[in-house]
Amino acid sequence: MVNRSNVQRRATEAAIWGMPAVNYDLMRQEMLTKTPGKENQVIYWGKPLDWHNQTLTPNPDTMYFMAFFNTKDVGPVVLEFPPAGDAGSLNANIVNTWQVPLEDAGALGVDKGAGAKFVLLPPGYEGAVPAGYTPLRPGTYGGYALIRSKLDSHSAEDVARSVAYGKQVKVYPLSQAANPPDTVFSDVQSVDFDSTIRYDASFFDNLDRIVQAEPWLDRDRVMIDSLRTLGIEKGKPFAPDAATKEALTAGIREAQQELEARYDAGFPPFYEGTHWTLPAIPELISAAQGGFSDPDHYPVDARGVGYTYAFIALKRLGAGQFYMIAIKDKDGHDFDGSKTYRLHVPANVPVDQYWSVTAYDRQTHALIKNMARASRASNASDVVKNPDGSVDIYFGPTAPAGKDANWVPTDPARKFELMFRAYGPTKAFFDKQWRLNDVEVVPG
């Protein structure tokens, strides 16, 4: 007989603990079931992202490539990144199944644009690594690299140039390094790619898939009995009966409520006195960049929150890109898609590449569905500047008169949230010599 309270309680904790791995598996399953892409290949979006890409808080002002790797059957896998130059540049982040950052690559990564050859090693691998390859030890068989190819503008020519540069990335087994096969690239632009978090019993199907496919990390072995209570046990089929599914559903819903409450409470402000906040709780950033290696510290709750609204992790947050989130306006109210708002971006944003601001659905944390565009950025040639070089960006269901080029549409029936991205932020950015003020309601 199912002990409903025990299953529900442990399901809630398992959901919070397992959020980053399920987040990863949702993306992986979309790739495997909806696209021609396979592991150890590359999928990419041949145009800047639109709402058909329902990953969590993606960037529609760069070109996205994703390489899901798996070393279980083929052994060590090489990720090779081209040098930056006239042909283009990229920002790449490599993570394991739990989305723990392994390394950053590209113009603002560890290689500083010189190009790099990383080799992902399977758990327990003891073989030699050839000279010229930087070894990475994920501790898991699976993981992925998110690769953003720099986009100078949204023109067809610049898009094509960015895609062509991104296609210089190579993925191949180390065993074939002497004569690497051509990397397979699949354009998934037209696919409804939805990896938003499912707060229902199916969440545990994804979690079971991770448990079956990956080795236990020592720090997570305490979860073995908790998951067995749910019917998730390595080497055994996961087949919950109706009563267990009901308890699992109640558990994941409770986790959703807890995680949403933590998110709604907000994060530490980046600029004091504003609602522009850091993208994650500082203890999570520190722990992730250290590979969660501190034996006395394991911020599972903060990690669970983070992977409800985002994916990927950066080894060197701030070196290549930096993010800020706003979920409330100047007066402390939630953003309402039926109202019109203005964000004033002062001139001379201290970045080496570009800045952008994107609107997301507050509930799903994905691009707002059925909108013609989701963002405005400094690399969008049609954005109109003020005489002093500053830019005013508008958000609302309709564009204010004469402001179409600087307008991001919102759904009047839904709340939204904003993310400001700085690519190549300089020291002046972090010294806060430049300041982004709160978003204001436009009277009307």
C-alpha positions as CSV (number, residue, x, y, z in Angstrom):
1,M,0.0,0.0,0.0
2,V,1.3,3.5,-0.9
3,N,2.0,5.7,2.0
4,R,0.8,8.9,0.3
5,S,2.2,11.4,2.7
6,N,5.7,9.8,2.6
7,V,5.7,9.6,-1.2
8,Q,4.4,13.2,-1.5
9,R,7.0,14.5,0.9
10,R,9.9,12.7,-0.7
11,A,8.6,13.6,-4.2
12,T,8.8,17.3,-3.3
13,E,12.4,17.0,-2.1
14,A,13.3,14.9,-5.1
15,A,11.9,17.5,-7.5
16,I,13.9,20.3,-5.9
17,W,17.1,18.3,-5.9
18,G,16.6,16.8,-9.4
19,M,15.5,20.1,-11.1
20,P,18.8,20.8,-13.0
21,A,19.0,17.2,-14.3
22,V,15.4,17.1,-15.4
23,N,15.8,20.5,-17.0
24,Y,18.7,19.0,-19.0
25,D,16.8,15.9,-19.9
26,L,13.8,17.9,-21.2
27,M,16.0,19.6,-23.7
28,R,17.7,16.4,-24.6
29,Q,14.4,14.6,-25.2
30,E,13.1,17.5,-27.4
31,M,16.3,17.1,-29.4
32,L,16.0,13.3,-29.7
33,T,12.3,13.1,-30.3
34,K,11.5,16.2,-32.4
35,T,14.6,16.9,-34.5
36,P,17.0,14.9,-36.6
37,G,19.7,15.6,-34.1
38,K,21.5,13.0,-32.0
39,E,24.1,13.0,-29.2
40,N,27.6,13.9,-30.3
41,Q,26.2,16.0,-33.1
42,V,25.1,19.7,-33.1
43,I,21.6,21.2,-33.4
44,Y,21.3,24.9,-34.2
45,W,18.7,27.5,-34.9
46,G,19.3,29.0,-38.4
47,K,17.6,32.3,-37.5
48,P,17.5,34.3,-34.3
49,L,15.2,32.6,-31.8
50,D,11.5,33.2,-31.8
51,W,8.8,31.9,-29.5
52,H,8.8,28.4,-31.1
53,N,11.9,28.0,-29.0
54,Q,10.5,27.4,-25.6
55,T,13.7,26.8,-23.7
56,L,14.1,28.8,-20.5
57,T,15.1,32.5,-20.8
58,P,17.0,32.1,-24.1
59,N,18.7,35.0,-25.9
60,P,17.0,36.0,-29.2
61,D,19.9,38.3,-30.2
62,T,22.5,35.7,-30.9
63,M,22.7,32.4,-32.9
64,Y,22.3,29.3,-30.9
65,F,24.1,26.0,-31.3
66,M,23.8,23.0,-28.9
67,A,25.9,19.9,-28.7
68,F,24.7,17.2,-26.4
69,F,27.5,14.8,-25.7
70,N,27.5,11.3,-24.4
71,T,30.7,9.3,-23.7
72,K,29.1,6.1,-22.5
73,D,29.3,4.1,-25.8
74,V,32.0,6.0,-27.7
75,G,34.4,6.9,-25.0
76,P,36.0,10.4,-24.7
77,V,34.4,13.0,-26.9
78,V,36.2,16.1,-28.3
79,L,34.6,19.5,-28.5
80,E,36.7,21.7,-30.8
81,F,36.1,25.4,-31.0
82,P,37.6,27.6,-33.8
83,P,39.7,30.7,-33.2
84,A,38.0,34.1,-33.2
85,G,38.7,36.4,-36.1
86,D,37.2,38.2,-39.0
87,A,34.9,35.2,-39.6
88,G,33.3,35.6,-36.2
89,S,33.5,34.7,-32.5
90,L,31.5,32.7,-30.1
91,N,30.7,32.3,-26.4
92,A,30.4,28.6,-25.3
93,N,29.6,27.0,-22.0
94,I,30.1,23.3,-21.3
95,V,28.2,21.6,-18.5
96,N,27.5,18.0,-17.3
97,T,24.2,16.3,-16.8
98,W,23.6,18.3,-13.6
99,Q,24.5,21.5,-15.5
100,V,27.6,22.0,-13.3
101,P,29.9,24.3,-15.3
102,L,33.0,22.5,-16.7
103,E,34.5,25.3,-18.8
104,D,33.8,28.4,-20.9
105,A,35.3,28.8,-24.4
106,G,35.4,31.4,-27.1
107,A,36.5,35.0,-27.3
108,L,35.6,35.6,-23.7
109,G,36.3,32.1,-22.4
110,V,39.4,30.3,-21.1
111,D,41.0,30.3,-24.5
112,K,40.4,34.0,-25.0
113,G,39.5,33.4,-28.6
114,A,42.5,31.4,-29.5
115,G,40.4,28.3,-30.2
116,A,40.4,25.2,-28.0
117,K,40.1,21.4,-28.1
118,F,38.4,20.0,-25.0
119,V,38.0,16.3,-24.4
120,L,35.1,15.1,-22.2
121,L,36.2,12.0,-20.3
122,P,33.8,9.3,-19.1
123,P,33.5,8.6,-15.4
124,G,36.4,6.6,-14.1
125,Y,38.5,7.2,-17.3
126,E,42.2,6.5,-16.7
127,G,43.6,6.6,-20.2
128,A,46.0,9.1,-21.5
129,V,44.9,12.4,-23.0
130,P,46.9,13.4,-26.1
131,A,48.8,16.6,-26.1
132,G,46.8,19.6,-27.4
133,Y,43.6,18.6,-25.7
134,T,42.3,20.0,-22.5
135,P,40.6,17.3,-20.4
136,L,37.3,17.9,-18.7
137,R,35.9,15.4,-16.2
138,P,32.1,15.8,-16.0
139,G,31.6,12.9,-13.6
140,T,28.6,11.9,-15.8
141,Y,28.4,10.4,-19.3
142,G,26.1,13.1,-20.6
143,G,26.1,16.9,-20.8
144,Y,26.0,19.6,-23.4
145,A,27.7,22.7,-24.7
146,L,25.6,25.8,-25.4
147,I,27.4,27.8,-28.1
148,R,26.4,31.3,-29.1
149,S,27.8,32.6,-32.3
150,K,28.2,36.4,-32.2
151,L,25.6,38.2,-34.3
152,D,26.6,41.7,-35.5
153,S,23.0,42.5,-36.7
154,H,19.8,40.7,-37.6
155,S,20.5,41.2,-41.4
156,A,20.3,38.2,-43.6
157,E,24.0,38.6,-44.4
158,D,25.1,38.7,-40.7
159,V,22.9,35.8,-39.8
160,A,24.4,33.7,-42.5
161,R,27.9,34.7,-41.5
162,S,27.2,33.9,-37.9
163,V,25.8,30.5,-38.8
164,A,28.8,29.7,-41.0
165,Y,31.2,30.5,-38.3
166,G,29.2,28.4,-35.8
167,K,29.5,25.5,-38.1
168,Q,33.3,25.5,-37.6
169,V,32.7,23.8,-34.2
170,K,33.6,20.1,-34.3
171,V,32.3,17.2,-32.2
172,Y,33.9,13.8,-32.6
173,P,35.1,10.8,-30.6
174,L,38.7,11.0,-29.4
175,S,39.3,7.6,-30.9
176,Q,38.8,9.2,-34.4
177,A,41.0,12.2,-33.7
178,A,43.5,11.2,-36.4
179,N,40.8,11.5,-39.0
180,P,37.8,13.2,-37.5
181,P,34.4,12.6,-39.2
182,D,32.5,15.6,-40.3
183,T,30.3,17.0,-37.6
184,V,26.6,16.6,-38.3
185,F,24.6,19.9,-38.0
186,S,20.8,19.9,-37.9
187,D,18.8,23.2,-38.3
188,V,15.9,23.0,-35.9
189,Q,14.5,26.5,-36.5
190,S,11.0,25.3,-37.4
191,V,10.7,22.9,-34.5
192,D,8.4,23.6,-31.6
193,F,11.1,23.0,-29.1
194,D,9.5,23.1,-25.6
195,S,11.6,22.3,-22.6
196,T,9.6,24.3,-20.0
197,I,9.4,22.5,-16.7
198,R,6.4,20.1,-16.4
199,Y,4.9,20.2,-13.0
200,D,3.1,16.9,-13.2
201,A,4.0,13.2,-12.6
202,S,5.9,13.1,-15.9
203,F,8.7,15.0,-14.1
204,F,9.6,11.7,-12.5
205,D,9.9,9.9,-15.8
206,N,12.6,12.3,-16.7
207,L,14.3,11.9,-13.3
208,D,14.2,8.1,-13.6
209,R,15.8,8.4,-17.0
210,I,18.7,10.3,-15.4
211,V,19.1,7.7,-12.6
212,Q,19.1,4.8,-15.0
213,A,21.6,6.4,-17.4
214,E,24.1,8.1,-15.1
215,P,26.4,7.0,-12.2
216,W,25.6,8.2,-8.7
217,L,27.7,11.2,-7.6
218,D,29.0,10.7,-4.1
219,R,27.3,13.8,-2.8
220,D,23.9,12.6,-4.0
221,R,23.9,9.1,-2.6
222,V,21.6,10.2,0.2
223,M,18.8,10.4,-2.3
224,I,18.9,6.7,-3.2
225,D,16.4,5.6,-0.5
226,S,14.2,8.7,-1.1
227,L,13.9,7.9,-4.8
228,R,13.2,4.2,-4.0
229,T,10.2,5.4,-2.0
230,L,8.9,6.9,-5.3
231,G,9.6,3.7,-7.3
232,I,12.8,5.1,-8.9
233,E,15.7,2.6,-8.4
234,K,18.7,2.0,-10.6
235,G,18.3,-1.1,-12.8
236,K,14.6,-1.5,-12.2
237,P,11.6,-0.2,-14.3
238,F,9.7,2.8,-13.0
239,A,6.0,1.9,-13.2
240,P,4.1,3.9,-10.6
241,D,0.5,2.8,-10.0
242,A,-2.4,5.2,-9.9
243,A,-2.1,6.0,-6.2
244,T,1.6,6.6,-6.5
245,K,1.1,8.9,-9.5
246,E,-1.5,10.9,-7.5
247,A,1.0,11.3,-4.7
248,L,3.8,12.2,-7.1
249,T,1.6,14.9,-8.7
250,A,0.8,16.4,-5.3
251,G,4.5,16.3,-4.5
252,I,5.6,18.1,-7.6
253,R,2.9,20.7,-7.2
254,E,4.1,21.4,-3.7
255,A,7.6,21.8,-5.1
256,Q,6.3,24.2,-7.7
257,Q,4.7,26.3,-5.1
258,E,7.8,26.4,-2.9
259,L,10.1,27.2,-5.8
260,E,7.8,29.9,-7.2
261,A,7.5,31.5,-3.8
262,R,11.3,31.7,-3.6
263,Y,11.5,33.2,-7.1
264,D,8.8,35.7,-6.4
265,A,10.6,36.8,-3.3
266,G,13.4,38.1,-5.6
267,F,17.2,38.0,-5.7
268,P,19.8,40.3,-4.4
269,P,19.7,43.6,-6.3
270,F,22.6,44.4,-8.6
271,Y,21.9,48.2,-8.4
272,E,20.8,49.1,-4.9
273,G,17.4,50.7,-4.8
274,T,16.3,49.1,-8.0
275,H,14.5,45.9,-9.0
276,W,17.4,44.8,-11.3
277,T,18.6,41.7,-9.5
278,L,21.4,39.1,-9.9
279,P,20.4,36.1,-12.0
280,A,20.9,33.6,-9.2
281,I,21.6,33.5,-5.5
282,P,25.3,34.2,-4.8
283,E,25.8,31.0,-2.8
284,L,24.6,29.0,-5.9
285,I,27.0,30.8,-8.2
286,S,29.9,30.2,-5.9
287,A,29.1,26.5,-5.3
288,A,28.5,25.8,-9.0
289,Q,31.7,27.5,-10.1
290,G,33.5,25.3,-7.5
291,G,31.9,22.2,-8.8
292,F,29.8,21.8,-5.6
293,S,33.0,20.5,-4.0
294,D,32.7,22.2,-0.6
295,P,32.0,19.3,1.8
296,D,30.0,21.6,4.1
297,H,27.9,23.4,1.6
298,Y,25.4,22.2,-1.0
299,P,22.7,24.8,-1.9
300,V,20.2,22.4,-3.4
301,D,17.2,24.7,-2.7
302,A,18.9,27.7,-4.5
303,R,19.9,25.4,-7.4
304,G,16.3,24.1,-7.7
305,V,15.0,27.6,-8.0
306,G,17.7,28.5,-10.6
307,Y,16.8,25.7,-13.0
308,T,13.1,26.5,-13.0
309,Y,13.7,29.7,-15.0
310,A,17.1,29.1,-16.8
311,F,19.5,26.5,-18.2
312,I,23.3,26.3,-18.6
313,A,25.9,27.5,-16.1
314,L,28.9,29.6,-16.6
315,K,32.3,28.8,-15.2
316,R,33.3,32.5,-15.3
317,L,30.2,34.5,-14.9
318,G,30.9,38.1,-15.8
319,A,33.9,37.4,-17.9
320,G,32.0,36.8,-21.1
321,Q,28.4,37.6,-20.3
322,F,26.4,38.9,-17.4
323,Y,22.6,38.9,-16.7
324,M,20.1,40.9,-14.6
325,I,16.5,40.0,-14.0
326,A,13.6,42.3,-13.3
327,I,10.2,40.9,-12.2
328,K,8.8,44.2,-10.9
329,D,8.4,47.7,-12.1
330,K,9.7,50.9,-10.4
331,D,6.7,50.9,-8.0
332,G,7.3,47.2,-7.0
333,H,4.4,45.8,-9.0
334,D,4.5,42.7,-11.2
335,F,4.8,43.4,-14.9
336,D,1.3,43.3,-16.5
337,G,1.1,42.4,-20.2
338,S,-1.9,44.7,-20.6
339,K,0.0,47.8,-19.6
340,T,2.8,49.8,-21.4
341,Y,6.2,50.3,-19.8
342,R,9.4,52.1,-20.7
343,L,13.0,51.2,-20.0
344,H,15.5,54.0,-20.4
345,V,19.0,52.6,-21.3
346,P,21.6,55.3,-20.7
347,A,24.2,55.9,-23.4
348,N,27.6,54.2,-23.5
349,V,26.7,50.9,-22.0
350,P,30.1,49.5,-20.8
351,V,30.3,46.3,-22.9
352,D,32.7,45.2,-25.6
353,Q,30.1,43.3,-27.6
354,Y,26.4,44.3,-27.1
355,W,23.5,44.6,-24.7
356,S,20.0,43.4,-25.0
357,V,16.7,43.2,-23.0
358,T,14.2,40.4,-23.5
359,A,10.7,39.8,-22.3
360,Y,9.6,36.4,-21.1
361,D,6.4,34.8,-19.9
362,R,6.4,35.1,-16.1
363,Q,4.8,31.7,-15.6
364,T,6.8,29.6,-18.0
365,H,10.0,31.7,-18.2
366,A,10.1,31.1,-21.9
367,L,9.6,33.6,-24.8
368,I,6.0,34.9,-24.9
369,K,4.1,32.8,-27.3
370,N,2.8,34.2,-30.6
371,M,4.8,37.5,-30.4
372,A,6.5,38.8,-33.5
373,R,9.7,39.5,-31.5
374,A,10.9,39.2,-27.9
375,S,13.7,41.6,-27.5
376,R,15.5,44.8,-28.5
377,A,19.3,45.0,-28.5
378,S,22.2,47.2,-29.5
379,N,23.0,44.9,-32.4
380,A,19.5,45.5,-33.9
381,S,20.2,48.1,-36.6
382,D,16.7,49.5,-36.6
383,V,16.6,50.5,-32.9
384,V,16.3,54.3,-32.6
385,K,18.7,56.1,-30.3
386,N,18.0,59.4,-28.6
387,P,20.2,62.4,-29.5
388,D,22.4,61.7,-26.4
389,G,23.0,58.1,-27.5
390,S,20.6,56.6,-24.9
391,V,17.8,54.3,-25.9
392,D,14.2,54.0,-24.7
393,I,12.6,50.5,-25.0
394,Y,8.9,50.0,-24.7
395,F,7.0,46.9,-23.5
396,G,3.2,46.5,-24.0
397,P,0.4,45.0,-26.0
398,T,0.6,47.8,-28.7
399,A,3.5,50.1,-29.7
400,P,3.3,53.7,-28.6
401,A,2.9,56.0,-31.5
402,G,6.1,56.2,-33.6
403,K,8.0,53.7,-31.3
404,D,7.6,50.5,-33.3
405,A,11.3,50.0,-33.8
406,N,11.9,50.2,-30.0
407,W,8.9,48.1,-28.9
408,V,8.7,44.6,-27.5
409,P,5.1,43.2,-27.6
410,T,3.5,41.5,-24.6
411,D,0.4,39.3,-24.2
412,P,-2.3,41.4,-22.4
413,A,-3.6,38.2,-20.7
414,R,-0.3,37.3,-19.1
415,K,2.4,38.7,-16.8
416,F,5.9,39.0,-18.0
417,E,9.5,39.5,-16.8
418,L,12.6,41.0,-18.2
419,M,16.3,40.0,-18.6
420,F,19.0,42.5,-19.4
421,R,22.1,40.9,-20.9
422,A,25.6,42.5,-21.2
423,Y,28.0,40.6,-23.5
424,G,31.6,41.5,-22.9
425,P,30.9,43.6,-19.8
426,T,33.9,45.8,-18.8
427,K,35.2,46.7,-15.4
428,A,33.1,49.9,-15.5
429,F,30.0,47.8,-15.6
430,F,30.9,46.0,-12.4
431,D,32.1,49.1,-10.8
432,K,28.6,50.5,-11.5
433,Q,29.9,53.6,-13.2
434,W,26.9,53.1,-15.5
435,R,23.5,52.4,-14.0
436,L,20.3,50.9,-15.3
437,N,17.2,52.3,-13.7
438,D,13.9,50.7,-13.1
439,V,11.2,50.1,-15.7
440,E,8.3,52.6,-15.4
441,V,4.7,52.4,-16.4
442,V,3.8,54.7,-19.3
443,P,0.8,56.8,-18.3
444,G,-2.1,56.3,-20.6
